[in-house]
Amino acid sequence: MRRGLGLLRRRGGVLLGWLVQLLTLATAVVLPAMAIVALIFAGLWWMCLAQGAKIDAIRAQWERDDPTGLSSEG
């Protein structure tokens, strides 16, 4: 079962996230300092997506190794 937050559970959630990133970058036309903010948040967005994929893979492996959800570590 894939778990996520808010719209990320839905098919267009990630696409919507990237769209918001692009719109944030577009505000740099009016306020140039927003380019820095947009780049910082785009980097954070990308990092969260990458780490989320790694966590999903680790969780899937963990569930394959112990399908009951019980572990010997108590």
C-alpha positions, 0 to 999 in steps of 0.5 A: 500500500502506497502511503503519502500526504494530501494530494501526493496520494493521487495521480496528479499530486506530484505534477501539481507540486511541480506546477506550484514550483514553476509558478513560484519561479514565475513570480520572479518576473515581478519580484526578482528575489523570488528566484532564490526562494523558488530555487530553494523550495524546488530543491527541497521538493526534489529532495523530498520526492527522492527521499520519499521514493527511497523510503517507499522502497525500504518499507516495501522490502521490510514488508516483504521480509516480515509480512506479519508486521511482527519483528523480533525486536519487540 
